[in-house]
Amino acid sequence: MRHSRAAAGAQLACAGMLLCLLLFWLRTADLLYALFFGLRSYPGAGEALADTFTTLRGWMLLLTGRLVGGLFAGFAFAIAFMPCRC
């Protein structure tokens, strides 16, 4: 019974790390949007899609976001498969 409680604690810690990573990932996405489009209010889905796919800064946002997102995905993968030392 003690072994299952220790494993549950390790799983809870791993889930907490993944949640913190997700929140940091979302904050980074907001920061990237602000860096490329400025601190203006969100224009709506139609205009945002047009800005993203028809302007150079939109394509740069997609490229940068893909690279940064790939790094975060690698960290999430590494955290999810860390060996438990229970």
N, CA, C and O atoms as a Tinker XYZ file with bonds, in Angstrom:
   344  protein
     1  N      0.828000   -1.197000    0.000000    73     2
     2  CA     0.000000    0.000000    0.000000    64     1     3
     3  C      0.870000    1.257000    0.000000    63     2     4     5
     4  O      0.529000    2.254000   -0.637000    81     3
     5  N      1.982000    1.205000    0.710000    73     3     6
     6  CA     2.846000    2.374000    0.735000    64     5     7
     7  C      3.447000    2.652000   -0.640000    63     6     8     9
     8  O      3.622000    3.807000   -1.027000    81     7
     9  N      3.758000    1.597000   -1.364000    73     7    10
    10  CA     4.365000    1.774000   -2.678000    64     9    11
    11  C      3.414000    2.505000   -3.620000    63    10    12    13
    12  O      3.859000    3.347000   -4.400000    81    11
    13  N      2.149000    2.213000   -3.572000    73    11    14
    14  CA     1.197000    2.881000   -4.464000    64    13    15
    15  C      1.023000    4.348000   -4.089000    63    14    16    17
    16  O      0.800000    5.188000   -4.961000    81    15
    17  N      1.122000    4.663000   -2.801000    73    15    18
    18  CA     1.018000    6.066000   -2.402000    64    17    19
    19  C      2.241000    6.859000   -2.851000    63    18    20    21
    20  O      2.125000    8.021000   -3.242000    81    19
    21  N      3.403000    6.234000   -2.796000    73    19    22
    22  CA     4.614000    6.916000   -3.248000    64    21    23
    23  C      4.552000    7.129000   -4.756000    63    22    24    25
    24  O      4.952000    8.181000   -5.253000    81    23
    25  N      4.056000    6.142000   -5.480000    73    23    26
    26  CA     3.935000    6.281000   -6.936000    64    25    27
    27  C      2.914000    7.356000   -7.283000    63    26    28    29
    28  O      3.092000    8.106000   -8.243000    81    27
    29  N      1.846000    7.425000   -6.498000    73    27    30
    30  CA     0.834000    8.454000   -6.754000    64    29    31
    31  C      1.414000    9.845000   -6.515000    63    30    32    33
    32  O      1.085000   10.780000   -7.245000    81    31
    33  N      2.251000    9.994000   -5.529000    73    31    34
    34  CA     2.886000   11.282000   -5.274000    64    33    35
    35  C      3.817000   11.691000   -6.399000    63    34    36    37
    36  O      3.876000   12.863000   -6.771000    81    35
    37  N      4.547000   10.718000   -6.942000    73    35    38
    38  CA     5.434000   11.010000   -8.066000    64    37    39
    39  C      4.630000   11.388000   -9.302000    63    38    40    41
    40  O      5.015000   12.292000  -10.043000    81    39
    41  N      3.522000   10.703000   -9.523000    73    39    42
    42  CA     2.671000   11.021000  -10.672000    64    41    43
    43  C      2.056000   12.408000  -10.517000    63    42    44    45
    44  O      1.936000   13.151000  -11.491000    81    43
    45  N      1.674000   12.751000   -9.309000    73    43    46
    46  CA     1.109000   14.074000   -9.051000    64    45    47
    47  C      2.154000   15.166000   -9.291000    63    46    48    49
    48  O      1.837000   16.218000   -9.847000    81    47
    49  N      3.379000   14.921000   -8.879000    73    47    50
    50  CA     4.449000   15.893000   -9.119000    64    49    51
    51  C      4.714000   16.052000  -10.616000    63    50    52    53
    52  O      4.942000   17.163000  -11.095000    81    51
    53  N      4.685000   14.951000  -11.343000    73    51    54
    54  CA     4.901000   15.006000  -12.790000    64    53    55
    55  C      3.756000   15.764000  -13.471000    63    54    56    57
    56  O      3.992000   16.564000  -14.377000    81    55
    57  N      2.533000   15.515000  -13.040000    73    55    58
    58  CA     1.390000   16.237000  -13.602000    64    57    59
    59  C      1.480000   17.726000  -13.283000    63    58    60    61
    60  O      1.114000   18.558000  -14.113000    81    59
    61  N      1.958000   18.067000  -12.100000    73    59    62
    62  CA     2.137000   19.472000  -11.736000    64    61    63
    63  C      3.184000   20.151000  -12.599000    63    62    64    65
    64  O      3.014000   21.303000  -12.998000    81    63
    65  N      4.268000   19.439000  -12.888000    73    63    66
    66  CA     5.303000   20.010000  -13.762000    64    65    67
    67  C      4.760000   20.224000  -15.170000    63    66    68    69
    68  O      5.059000   21.237000  -15.801000    81    67
    69  N      3.960000   19.272000  -15.670000    73    67    70
    70  CA     3.373000   19.425000  -17.003000    64    69    71
    71  C      2.394000   20.593000  -17.044000    63    70    72    73
    72  O      2.329000   21.314000  -18.040000    81    71
    73  N      1.634000   20.782000  -15.970000    73    71    74
    74  CA     0.701000   21.909000  -15.912000    64    73    75
    75  C      1.453000   23.236000  -15.902000    63    74    76    77
    76  O      1.056000   24.175000  -16.592000    81    75
    77  N      2.522000   23.323000  -15.135000    73    75    78
    78  CA     3.335000   24.551000  -15.126000    64    77    79
    79  C      3.944000   24.811000  -16.494000    63    78    80    81
    80  O      4.005000   25.957000  -16.939000    81    79
    81  N      4.396000   23.756000  -17.164000    73    79    82
    82  CA     4.950000   23.907000  -18.504000    64    81    83
    83  C      3.885000   24.402000  -19.475000    63    82    84    85
    84  O      4.164000   25.258000  -20.314000    81    83
    85  N      2.674000   23.874000  -19.371000    73    83    86
    86  CA     1.582000   24.313000  -20.241000    64    85    87
    87  C      1.272000   25.794000  -20.038000    63    86    88    89
    88  O      1.100000   26.531000  -21.009000    81    87
    89  N      1.200000   26.230000  -18.785000    73    87    90
    90  CA     0.917000   27.639000  -18.505000    64    89    91
    91  C      2.030000   28.542000  -19.021000    63    90    92    93
    92  O      1.757000   29.625000  -19.538000    81    91
    93  N      3.276000   28.108000  -18.887000    73    91    94
    94  CA     4.406000   28.878000  -19.408000    64    93    95
    95  C      4.374000   28.903000  -20.936000    63    94    96    97
    96  O      4.715000   29.916000  -21.547000    81    95
    97  N      3.969000   27.801000  -21.549000    73    95    98
    98  CA     3.853000   27.700000  -23.005000    64    97    99
    99  C      2.803000   28.677000  -23.522000    63    98   100   101
   100  O      3.030000   29.363000  -24.518000    81    99
   101  N      1.662000   28.743000  -22.853000    73    99   102
   102  CA     0.607000   29.677000  -23.256000    64   101   103
   103  C      1.064000   31.122000  -23.093000    63   102   104   105
   104  O      0.774000   31.963000  -23.945000    81   103
   105  N      1.760000   31.413000  -22.032000    73   103   106
   106  CA     2.261000   32.775000  -21.805000    64   105   107
   107  C      3.289000   33.152000  -22.871000    63   106   108   109
   108  O      3.323000   34.294000  -23.330000    81   107
   109  N      4.116000   32.201000  -23.257000    73   107   110
   110  CA     5.093000   32.452000  -24.307000    64   109   111
   111  C      4.404000   32.726000  -25.639000    63   110   112   113
   112  O      4.854000   33.581000  -26.402000    81   111
   113  N      3.321000   32.013000  -25.926000    73   111   114
   114  CA     2.560000   32.261000  -27.163000    64   113   115
   115  C      1.975000   33.672000  -27.161000    63   114   116   117
   116  O      1.988000   34.351000  -28.188000    81   115
   117  N      1.465000   34.113000  -26.021000    73   115   118
   118  CA     0.961000   35.493000  -25.919000    64   117   119
   119  C      2.080000   36.503000  -26.153000    63   118   120   121
   120  O      1.880000   37.512000  -26.830000    81   119
   121  N      3.240000   36.235000  -25.599000    73   119   122
   122  CA     4.380000   37.127000  -25.766000    64   121   123
   123  C      4.820000   37.188000  -27.226000    63   122   124   125
   124  O      5.129000   38.266000  -27.734000    81   123
   125  N      4.852000   36.051000  -27.899000    73   123   126
   126  CA     5.223000   36.041000  -29.314000    64   125   127
   127  C      4.224000   36.840000  -30.148000    63   126   128   129
   128  O      4.619000   37.597000  -31.035000    81   127
   129  N      2.940000   36.676000  -29.869000    73   127   130
   130  CA     1.926000   37.438000  -30.599000    64   129   131
   131  C      2.133000   38.940000  -30.387000    63   130   132   133
   132  O      2.049000   39.729000  -31.328000    81   131
   133  N      2.404000   39.320000  -29.137000    73   131   134
   134  CA     2.622000   40.739000  -28.839000    64   133   135
   135  C      3.898000   41.259000  -29.503000    63   134   136   137
   136  O      3.941000   42.415000  -29.924000    81   135
   137  N      4.924000   40.435000  -29.603000    73   135   138
   138  CA     6.163000   40.871000  -30.254000    64   137   139
   139  C      5.967000   41.107000  -31.747000    63   138   140   141
   140  O      6.550000   42.034000  -32.309000    81   139
   141  N      5.157000   40.284000  -32.389000    73   139   142
   142  CA     4.989000   40.410000  -33.828000    64   141   143
   143  C      3.863000   41.360000  -34.226000    63   142   144   145
   144  O      3.960000   42.019000  -35.261000    81   143
   145  N      2.801000   41.446000  -33.432000    73   143   146
   146  CA     1.654000   42.269000  -33.810000    64   145   147
   147  C      1.428000   43.462000  -32.894000    63   146   148   149
   148  O      0.504000   44.241000  -33.125000    81   147
   149  N      2.234000   43.620000  -31.878000    73   147   150
   150  CA     2.086000   44.756000  -30.976000    64   149   151
   151  C      1.043000   44.501000  -29.897000    63   150   152   153
   152  O      0.438000   43.431000  -29.829000    81   151
   153  N      0.852000   45.496000  -29.069000    73   151   154
   154  CA    -0.066000   45.362000  -27.936000    64   153   155
   155  C     -1.462000   45.885000  -28.278000    63   154   156   157
   156  O     -2.073000   46.602000  -27.485000    81   155
   157  N     -1.947000   45.535000  -29.426000    73   155   158
   158  CA    -3.301000   45.947000  -29.801000    64   157   159
   159  C     -4.284000   44.850000  -29.409000    63   158   160   161
   160  O     -3.890000   43.707000  -29.174000    81   159
   161  N     -5.536000   45.196000  -29.341000    73   159   162
   162  CA    -6.536000   44.208000  -28.955000    64   161   163
   163  C     -6.716000   43.190000  -30.081000    63   162   164   165
   164  O     -6.397000   43.463000  -31.238000    81   163
   165  N     -7.224000   42.031000  -29.727000    73   163   166
   166  CA    -7.417000   40.956000  -30.700000    64   165   167
   167  C     -8.470000   41.400000  -31.719000    63   166   168   169
   168  O     -9.578000   41.770000  -31.330000    81   167
   169  N     -8.146000   41.370000  -33.016000    73   167   170
   170  CA    -9.035000   41.941000  -34.022000    64   169   171
   171  C    -10.223000   41.057000  -34.390000    63   170   172   173
   172  O    -11.143000   41.531000  -35.058000    81   171
   173  N    -10.235000   39.825000  -33.990000    73   171   174
   174  CA   -11.271000   38.891000  -34.387000    64   173   175
   175  C    -10.660000   37.803000  -35.250000    63   174   176   177
   176  O     -9.563000   37.969000  -35.783000    81   175
   177  N    -11.361000   36.700000  -35.386000    73   175   178
   178  CA   -10.796000   35.534000  -36.062000    64   177   179
   179  C    -10.482000   35.802000  -37.533000    63   178   180   181
   180  O     -9.408000   35.436000  -38.010000    81   179
   181  N    -11.394000   36.429000  -38.246000    73   179   182
   182  CA   -11.186000   36.654000  -39.670000    64   181   183
   183  C     -9.985000   37.533000  -39.964000    63   182   184   185
   184  O     -9.148000   37.202000  -40.803000    81   183
   185  N     -9.908000   38.641000  -39.274000    73   183   186
   186  CA    -8.784000   39.564000  -39.495000    64   185   187
   187  C     -7.471000   38.976000  -38.989000    63   186   188   189
   188  O     -6.421000   39.187000  -39.597000    81   187
   189  N     -7.526000   38.241000  -37.882000    73   187   190
   190  CA    -6.305000   37.622000  -37.363000    64   189   191
   191  C     -5.777000   36.574000  -38.337000    63   190   192   193
   192  O     -4.568000   36.491000  -38.552000    81   191
   193  N     -6.656000   35.778000  -38.924000    73   191   194
   194  CA    -6.218000   34.792000  -39.917000    64   193   195
   195  C     -5.646000   35.474000  -41.153000    63   194   196   197
   196  O     -4.633000   35.035000  -41.697000    81   195
   197  N     -6.289000   36.536000  -41.590000    73   195   198
   198  CA    -5.781000   37.269000  -42.751000    64   197   199
   199  C     -4.413000   37.878000  -42.447000    63   198   200   201
   200  O     -3.510000   37.813000  -43.282000    81   199
   201  N     -4.251000   38.464000  -41.271000    73   199   202
   202  CA    -2.956000   39.034000  -40.880000    64   201   203
   203  C     -1.877000   37.956000  -40.793000    63   202   204   205
   204  O     -0.724000   38.189000  -41.154000    81   203
   205  N     -2.258000   36.794000  -40.318000    73   203   206
   206  CA    -1.283000   35.732000  -40.122000    64   205   207
   207  C     -0.802000   35.145000  -41.442000    63   206   208   209
   208  O      0.391000   34.890000  -41.608000    81   207
   209  N     -1.711000   34.929000  -42.372000    73   207   210
   210  CA    -1.336000   34.217000  -43.591000    64   209   211
   211  C     -1.007000   35.112000  -44.784000    63   210   212   213
   212  O     -0.540000   34.619000  -45.810000    81   211
   213  N     -1.239000   36.401000  -44.667000    73   211   214
   214  CA    -0.981000   37.276000  -45.817000    64   213   215
   215  C      0.099000   38.320000  -45.574000    63   214   216   217
   216  O      0.423000   39.086000  -46.482000    81   215
   217  N      0.662000   38.369000  -44.376000    73   215   218
   218  CA     1.709000   39.353000  -44.105000    64   217   219
   219  C      3.006000   38.651000  -43.735000    63   218   220   221
   220  O      3.005000   37.504000  -43.288000    81   219
   221  N      4.103000   39.354000  -43.927000    73   219   222
   222  CA     5.413000   38.797000  -43.585000    64   221   223
   223  C      5.528000   38.560000  -42.080000    63   222   224   225
   224  O      6.053000   37.533000  -41.651000    81   223
   225  N      5.044000   39.495000  -41.290000    73   223   226
   226  CA     5.155000   39.305000  -39.832000    64   225   227
   227  C      4.299000   38.136000  -39.356000    63   226   228   229
   228  O      4.631000   37.488000  -38.364000    81   227
   229  N      3.193000   37.861000  -40.061000    73   227   230
   230  CA     2.388000   36.694000  -39.725000    64   229   231
   231  C      3.125000   35.396000  -39.998000    63   230   232   233
   232  O      3.073000   34.468000  -39.191000    81   231
   233  N      3.812000   35.323000  -41.134000    73   231   234
   234  CA     4.592000   34.137000  -41.467000    64   233   235
   235  C      5.772000   33.973000  -40.518000    63   234   236   237
   236  O      6.132000   32.853000  -40.155000    81   235
   237  N      6.369000   35.088000  -40.119000    73   235   238
   238  CA     7.462000   35.014000  -39.148000    64   237   239
   239  C      6.951000   34.530000  -37.786000    63   238   240   241
   240  O      7.634000   33.776000  -37.093000    81   239
   241  N      5.747000   34.967000  -37.411000    73   239   242
   242  CA     5.136000   34.477000  -36.171000    64   241   243
   243  C      4.911000   32.975000  -36.253000    63   242   244   245
   244  O      5.198000   32.257000  -35.295000    81   243
   245  N      4.405000   32.487000  -37.378000    73   243   246
   246  CA     4.181000   31.052000  -37.536000    64   245   247
   247  C      5.488000   30.264000  -37.449000    63   246   248   249
   248  O      5.541000   29.217000  -36.803000    81   247
   249  N      6.521000   30.757000  -38.085000    73   247   250
   250  CA     7.809000   30.072000  -38.054000    64   249   251
   251  C      8.408000   30.070000  -36.648000    63   250   252   253
   252  O      8.847000   29.031000  -36.156000    81   251
   253  N      8.423000   31.216000  -36.019000    73   251   254
   254  CA     8.969000   31.320000  -34.664000    64   253   255
   255  C      8.140000   30.505000  -33.675000    63   254   256   257
   256  O      8.688000   29.811000  -32.818000    81   255
   257  N      6.824000   30.595000  -33.800000    73   255   258
   258  CA     5.947000   29.833000  -32.915000    64   257   259
   259  C      6.125000   28.336000  -33.069000    63   258   260   261
   260  O      6.053000   27.588000  -32.094000    81   259
   261  N      6.359000   27.901000  -34.302000    73   259   262
   262  CA     6.592000   26.477000  -34.534000    64   261   263
   263  C      7.895000   26.032000  -33.882000    63   262   264   265
   264  O      7.946000   24.956000  -33.285000    81   263
   265  N      8.937000   26.827000  -33.983000    73   263   266
   266  CA    10.220000   26.468000  -33.370000    64   265   267
   267  C     10.134000   26.459000  -31.848000    63   266   268   269
   268  O     10.608000   25.526000  -31.199000    81   267
   269  N      9.531000   27.497000  -31.284000    73   267   270
   270  CA     9.398000   27.575000  -29.822000    64   269   271
   271  C      8.462000   26.478000  -29.328000    63   270   272   273
   272  O      8.728000   25.856000  -28.299000    81   271
   273  N      7.383000   26.236000  -30.042000    73   271   274
   274  CA     6.463000   25.163000  -29.658000    64   273   275
   275  C      7.111000   23.799000  -29.712000    63   274   276   277
   276  O      6.810000   22.935000  -28.888000    81   275
   277  N      8.009000   23.590000  -30.682000    73   275   278
   278  CA     8.736000   22.323000  -30.750000    64   277   279
   279  C      9.637000   22.119000  -29.545000    63   278   280   281
   280  O      9.771000   21.002000  -29.045000    81   279
   281  N     10.255000   23.197000  -29.077000    73   279   282
   282  CA    11.071000   23.095000  -27.860000    64   281   283
   283  C     10.220000   22.732000  -26.647000    63   282   284   285
   284  O     10.595000   21.876000  -25.846000    81   283
   285  N      9.072000   23.392000  -26.523000    73   283   286
   286  CA     8.186000   23.076000  -25.403000    64   285   287
   287  C      7.667000   21.642000  -25.500000    63   286   288   289
   288  O      7.549000   20.964000  -24.480000    81   287
   289  N      7.358000   21.173000  -26.698000    73   287   290
   290  CA     6.899000   19.796000  -26.873000    64   289   291
   291  C      7.999000   18.809000  -26.480000    63   290   292   293
   292  O      7.716000   17.767000  -25.889000    81   291
   293  N      9.238000   19.131000  -26.802000    73   291   294
   294  CA    10.350000   18.279000  -26.385000    64   293   295
   295  C     10.488000   18.219000  -24.875000    63   294   296   297
   296  O     10.733000   17.151000  -24.314000    81   295
   297  N     10.332000   19.359000  -24.213000    73   295   298
   298  CA    10.376000   19.366000  -22.745000    64   297   299
   299  C      9.228000   18.560000  -22.159000    63   298   300   301
   300  O      9.423000   17.806000  -21.205000    81   299
   301  N      8.031000   18.711000  -22.719000    73   299   302
   302  CA     6.870000   17.958000  -22.224000    64   301   303
   303  C      7.091000   16.459000  -22.410000    63   302   304   305
   304  O      6.761000   15.669000  -21.524000    81   303
   305  N      7.640000   16.068000  -23.543000    73   303   306
   306  CA     7.928000   14.662000  -23.798000    64   305   307
   307  C      8.946000   14.141000  -22.788000    63   306   308   309
   308  O      8.798000   13.035000  -22.268000    81   307
   309  N      9.970000   14.931000  -22.514000    73   307   310
   310  CA    10.993000   14.504000  -21.553000    64   309   311
   311  C     10.418000   14.381000  -20.152000    63   310   312   313
   312  O     10.753000   13.439000  -19.434000    81   311
   313  N      9.561000   15.307000  -19.749000    73   311   314
   314  CA     8.956000   15.249000  -18.424000    64   313   315
   315  C      8.021000   14.051000  -18.307000    63   314   316   317
   316  O      7.991000   13.381000  -17.275000    81   315
   317  N      7.266000   13.786000  -19.355000    73   315   318
   318  CA     6.288000   12.695000  -19.295000    64   317   319
   319  C      6.965000   11.321000  -19.201000    63   318   320   321
   320  O      6.378000   10.380000  -18.665000    81   319
   321  N      8.188000   11.200000  -19.715000    73   319   322
   322  CA     8.855000    9.921000  -19.693000    64   321   323
   323  C     10.035000    9.866000  -18.742000    63   322   324   325
   324  O     10.928000    9.034000  -18.902000    81   323
   325  N     10.043000   10.752000  -17.746000    73   323   326
   326  CA    11.090000   10.689000  -16.724000    64   325   327
   327  C     10.871000    9.424000  -15.892000    63   326   328   329
   328  O      9.734000    9.103000  -15.547000    81   327
   329  N     11.926000    8.717000  -15.574000    73   327   330
   330  CA    11.754000    7.510000  -14.751000    64   329   331
   331  C     11.428000    7.899000  -13.311000    63   330   332   333
   332  O     12.001000    8.842000  -12.764000    81   331
   333  N     10.517000    7.174000  -12.718000    73   331   334
   334  CA    10.169000    7.402000  -11.308000    64   333   335
   335  C     11.193000    6.710000  -10.420000    63   334   336   337
   336  O     11.529000    5.546000  -10.641000    81   335
   337  N     11.672000    7.406000   -9.445000    73   335   338
   338  CA    12.641000    6.847000   -8.496000    64   337   339
   339  C     11.921000    6.549000   -7.177000    63   338   340   341
   340  O     12.256000    7.109000   -6.133000    81   339
   341  N     10.947000    5.675000   -7.242000    73   339   342
   342  CA    10.123000    5.364000   -6.053000    64   341   343
   343  C     10.685000    4.194000   -5.301000    63   342   344
   344  O     10.129000    3.791000   -4.280000    81   343
